[in-house]
Each structure stands twice: as C-alpha cells, then as structure tokens.
C-alpha cells in the first residue's frame, strides 16, 4: 500500500475528504519525525513505537576493493510493532 492508497483508506474509514485525510496523515508523519529528531519516542498503543537507535562507529570493508574503511557513528529510526499489529499480521 502506498501513501495515496493509505489516504483513500483513511478517507473511507473516517468520513473525511481525501484532502483532509491526506493532511491528517502528513501531520501525523511530521509529528513523529519531529519527535524523533528531538530524540523522543512516539508510541501508538497497540500499533507500535517509533524510536531512535544509536549506531556506534565501526570498521567495514569496501566490497569492490577489499579496502578497510571507517564507518562513522550515526542515529537511525527504529520501529517496534505493538501487540495488536503483531496479532493482525498473524491472522
């Protein structure tokens, strides 16, 4: 399902127009992004939790040359599925 299909589903299930559903989805995504950028977790009960994970610096290998390279430390978004979502997928 892509973003447009998701907007259609939100509009149908909520009674909102497609424009309103698109704005609501965009606002939700922006709020989660802003929270993660500030180092906060965003949890939606039953659905899941968005968080930020620290990846430490490490050594890697360039697959083309075999040369060892340094990979810098970074932060990455993480998602942990909630119980209701896991149960829905199991069906």
C-alpha positions as a printed Julia matrix, in Angstrom:
91×3 Matrix{Float64}:
   0.0     0.0    0.0
   1.44    3.38  -0.97
   0.67    6.77   0.57
  -2.19    7.58  -1.84
  -3.87    4.24  -1.14
  -3.46    4.82   2.59
  -5.07    8.27   2.27
  -8.02    6.68   0.43
  -8.43    4.1    3.21
  -8.3     6.8    5.89
 -10.88    8.88   4.0
 -13.26    5.93   3.59
 -12.99    4.74   7.18
 -13.2     8.16   8.83
 -15.66   10.0    6.62
 -13.09   12.7    5.86
 -12.44   14.01   2.38
  -9.29   12.78   0.64
  -7.71   16.21   1.12
  -8.47   16.17   4.85
  -7.23   12.59   5.19
  -4.02   13.5    3.35
  -3.45   16.48   5.62
  -4.09   14.34   8.72
  -1.63   11.68   7.54
   1.0    14.28   6.65
   0.58   15.96  10.05
   0.93   12.6   11.81
   4.1    11.74   9.92
   5.54   15.21  10.56
   4.81   14.96  14.29
   6.56   11.58  14.5
   9.55   12.9   12.5
   9.83   15.98  14.73
   9.7    13.87  17.86
  12.39   11.51  16.61
  14.59   14.43  15.54
  14.3    15.74  19.12
  15.29   12.33  20.5
  11.79   11.44  21.74
   9.88    8.2   21.27
   6.44    8.18  19.67
   4.19    5.35  20.82
   0.77    4.47  19.44
  -0.8     1.98  21.83
  -1.47   -1.35  20.12
   0.22   -0.26  16.88
   3.84    0.27  17.8
   6.65    2.52  18.95
   8.96    4.71  16.9
  12.35    5.42  18.49
  15.91    6.46  17.67
  18.77    3.97  17.92
  22.43    4.92  18.19
  24.77    3.04  15.87
  28.36    3.13  17.06
  31.32    3.71  14.78
  32.8     0.58  13.25
  35.18   -0.76  10.64
  33.84   -2.04   7.35
  35.14   -3.39   4.07
  34.66   -1.82   0.63
  33.28   -4.78  -1.37
  34.81   -3.53  -4.63
  38.39   -3.08  -3.44
  38.53   -5.05  -0.21
  39.91   -1.91   1.47
  39.05   -1.44   5.13
  37.04    1.72   5.79
  35.81    3.58   8.85
  32.03    3.88   9.21
  31.07    6.84  11.4
  28.63    6.68  14.31
  25.07    7.63  13.4
  21.47    7.57  14.57
  18.75    5.54  12.88
  14.96    5.37  13.24
  13.53    2.16  14.67
  10.01    0.75  14.78
   8.79   -1.89  17.22
   5.41   -3.4   16.4
   2.74   -3.46  19.1
   0.72   -6.48  20.18
  -2.42   -5.65  18.17
  -0.38   -5.16  14.99
   1.51   -8.42  15.52
  -1.76  -10.28  16.1
  -3.33   -8.76  12.97
  -0.39   -9.92  10.85
  -0.56  -13.45  12.27
  -4.11  -13.96  11.0
